[in-house]
Amino acid sequence: MQNFTLLIGRLGLSLIFILSGIGKLTAYQATAKLLVAHGLPPGLLPLVIFAELGGGLAILCGLLTRWAAVGLFVYTLLAAVFFHNNFVDHGEWINFMKNLAISGGFLILAAQGPGDLSIDAWRRRRRQRQKIFF
């Protein structure tokens, strides 16, 4: 049951990043303008897309999960600070708190690991079997 729960949790954490990364790819120029409007260079956009899409897919599949979780923890905190820092706007405050909650989920995932229903677990089992034979 715990492994299934971790899989569903990874799905929940990853989906927002996968969809957001795809959205940034399809609206590349508009997203670059948004970065500039928040004082960031548009050259960061490929890294942002990689973090969201690549990190989200890694979390979903359970590939390099602990590394991806730490990376998305940092990314999500930075996004909160740069994009949701207008606390006078209640919606921005809620988005800031949402990012903190998601960041907490990534820390838990980094500490717990992805569970047995993951590529990381498959790779670990495969290495253990190879050690037996060699």
Residue, then its C-alpha position, 0 to 999 in steps of 0.5 A: m500500500q505504501n508503494f502505491t501511495l508514493l506513486i500517487g503522491r509522485l503523480g500529484l507532485s509531478l503533474i503541475f510541473i509537467l503541464s506547466g513545462i509543456g505550457k511554457l514550450t507552447a507559449y515560449q515568447a509570452t513566457a519569456k516576456l513574463l520572466v522579463a517583467h519579473g526582472l529575470p533574463p529570458g535566457l533562463l527559460p530553457l532552464v525553467i522548462f527543463a526543471e519543470l518538464g524534466g524534473g516533473l517527468a523524473i518525479l513521475c517515473g521515479l528516476l533520480t527521484r531524490w535529486a529531482a525532488v531536491g531540485l524542484f524543492v529549490y525551484t519551487l521556493l525560487a518561483a514563490v519568491f520571484f513570482h508570488n511575492n505581492f502579499v497584498d494580493h490575496g491570490e498571490w499570498i495563496n500561490f506563495m503558500k501553495n509553493l511552500a506546501i509543494s516544496g514541503g512535499f518535495l522534501i518529504l519525497a527526497a527523504q522517503g524516496p520514490g518507493d518500489l514502483s519506480i525506475d530507481a527501485w528497478r535499477r537498484r534491484r537490477r544492480q543487486r541481482q548483478k552483484i549476486f552473479f558477479 
